[in-house]
Amino acid sequence: MRFLNDCLQHFSDRESVRLPAANRRALIMLWGPINQVARFVRAGAHLFNAGLEIDAQVLARSALEYAMTIQYAYLRVDGLDRLEKGSYYQRKKLFESLAEWNDDPTYLDLVPKDATKPGAKGMPKFSEIINILDPAHLYLHTTYAVLSQVTHVTPGSQTRYFAVENDELILDPGRAEDGFGNVTVGALAFAMMGATWVLAHMMHDTERLEALDRYSDRLKIPLRYDEDWPASQRAHHD
């Protein structure tokens, strides 16, 4: 948890960011998702420490999904264009649906103007993103699959709240320690590292990047996921 607390402190009460002008677009598009990762991680850590380890899994999964999407959008050469296009279509679909469901055309006034890059594709599905970031299935796939057991109705969620004593089936509140607690903490750490590194890289924050590198070596958590990509797909070659 020390690593998480250190990174969360980096976000606390931040009212301004100094960064090169070339990274302004990336900040505008990713600052919100990066902060959402921090919120998910903070809340997930609170639940975990309070003994609500199973409940923390849902937040850990969300944090991981956000962080991996952030890494993809920042590191891929067309990532920001794709995120912008995907966001536009999501908002357009939402307000068009609200106009239809509520029989209220004023919702259409909220449809954003399409100022996205001509020809840009939308974001791939998250299953594709995770394959791109972890093609060898080393860590992200297993982590995400385990956390999804709580997020969705699965055999585990159906049987977790019963217990058998003396051949009698009794109700169980399900507050017992989670057998996958290490996966939950690991996911929070992966997510926090992924989001914090992107922010530090955008800011050219050398001190923070060096600290994250030390944490990466000690905890065996990747800083970034593009080092094996073809040069033509990488937005940053440092």
N, C-alpha and C positions, 0 to 999 in steps of 0.2 A: 504493500500500500504506500510505501514511502515514495516510490516512483510516481504513482498516481497523484499523490498530494503535491509533489514538486511541480508537476505539469499543471495541475489545477490552479496552483498559486500564480502561474504564468498568465492565467486568464482573469484572475480576480480583479474586479473594479477597473478594468482596462477601458479607458475612454478614447484613446487615440493610438494610432499605429504609424510608425515611420517606415517607409519602404521606397524602393526605386519606382519612378513613375511608370516604368515598363510593366510593373506588376500590379498596377492599379485595377485593371479589369479582373485579374485573378482574385484580388482581395474582395472586390465588390461581389463577385459571384460565389466565393467560398467562405467568406467571413461568417455568414449565418450558419451554414452546415457545420463549420468547425466549432462554433460555439455550442451548437446542439449536441455535438459529441461530448463536449465538456460537461454539459448538463446531464446527459445520460450517464456518463461515467460517475459523476458526483452522486447522483441519486442511486445508481446501482451499488456503489461502494457503501452508501449509508444502509441500504437494505441488507446487503451481505453481512455487514458488521452487526446489524441488529438481529441476526439469526434468520432473516427471511431470504435465504440463499436461493431457493427455487424461484422466488419472485424476481430476484435480481437478474435472473437469466434473460428475461424478456428485454430489460434495458440493455444488457450486455450485447444481445443480438442486434438491437437497433443501433447501438453505438458502433458496432463492427460494420454494419451495412453502410452507415453514413461515412465512416472513415475510409472504407475501401472505395466508395464512390468518389470521395474527395481525392484520394490518391490517383484514381484513374483519370479524373477530369484534369488534374493539375499536371500529371506526368505525360499523358498522351498528347501527341502533337496537335490533334484536333479535339482534345478533350473538352476544352471550354466551349468550343463551338457546339459540340454535341450536347453538353449540359444546358446551354442556352436554348437550343432548339427543343430539347426534351421538356424543359420547364415551360416554354411557351405553349406547347401542345397540351401539356397537363392542365395549365390554367385555362386555356381555351375550352377544353373539353368540360372542365368543372363548371364554368359559368354558363356554357350552352346547356348543360344538363340541368342546372338550377333554374334556368329560364324556362325549360320545358316542364320540369317537375312542378314548379310553382306557378306556371302559366303567367310568368312575369317577364316581359321582354327587357325590362330595365337591367336585368343581370347581364345582358349582352353588352351594355356600356362598359362593363368591367373587363371584357375580353381585351388582353393586351395587344398592342400593335405589333405586328411581326417585323421586328428589326433585326432578326437573326441573319447570320451569314447565308447568302444564297447557296443552295446546294448542300448545306450542312445536314448531316444525319442526326437523328435523335439519339439519346443514350441507349446502349444495349441493355438487355435485361440483366438483373444482378447476377444471375447464374452464369452469364457470359463474362461479366466483370471479374467474378471470383476465379473463373478459369484462366483469364488473362493474367491476373495478379499471382496466381498460385497454380501454374500449369502442371507441376509435378505432384500436386495434392499433398504438400508437405505439412501444412498447418491449418490454413484457412478453411478448407472443405470440412475437415473433421470437426473443428470448433463450431462452425456454423450449423452442421448437421445435428450436433449434440444440443445446442441451444434451441434449435427448432422443435425439439421434442416437447418443450414446455409451451412454446408460442402457438403450436397447433394442437388439436385434439389427437392424441396418439395413445397407443396402449399404455404407456407410462402414466399419462395424465388420467387415464381411466381407473387404474388400479392403485395409484399412489395414496388415495385417501381411505383405504380399507386396511384392516389388520386382522390377523387370525390368532386367536388365543383360545387354547383348549378346544380346538375344532369349532370355535364360534367366530362368525364374521362380525366384526365391530367397526364402527366408524372411527376414522383417524383424522385429526385436523391437519396432518401433513406438515407439521413444523419440524420434522426431524432433519438432521443435517443432510444436505444434498451430496450424493455420491459423486457428482460432477462439479463440485465447488471449485476445483482447481481450473476447470475449463472456463468457468465464469470469470474468475479473476484474470485468467490469461486473456480472455476476449476483451475485458476492460483495458488491459495493458496494451494489447495490439491496437485497439481503437485509439487510445490516448496517444500512443506513439505516432500512429499514422497521421492524425490531425495536427498534433503539435509540431511534427517535423515540417509539414507543409507550410504552416504559419511562419515558423522560424526561417525556412528557406526563402519564402516570399520577402521576408524582412531583411534578409542577409544578416541574421542575428548569429554571428559567429560563436559567441559565448554559449548560446542556447544549443546550437547545432553540435558543438563539442561535448556538451553535457549529455545530450541525447545519444551521441555516439558511444559514450562511456556506458550509459544505461543499456544500449543495444548489445554491446559486448558482454556485459554482465548477465543480462536477462535473456539473451538469445532472441531478441525481438527485432525484426527487420525495420530499418528506417524508411526505406522506400522499396518499390516493387518493380522498377523498370530496368534494373541493371543488366538483364539478359534479353531485353527487347532489341530488335533491329534499330540501328541509328535513325532510320527514317521515321520511326514511330515515336521517338523520344522528344519531348519538348525541352528537356534540360539535359545537357551533356556533361555537366560537371561531375 
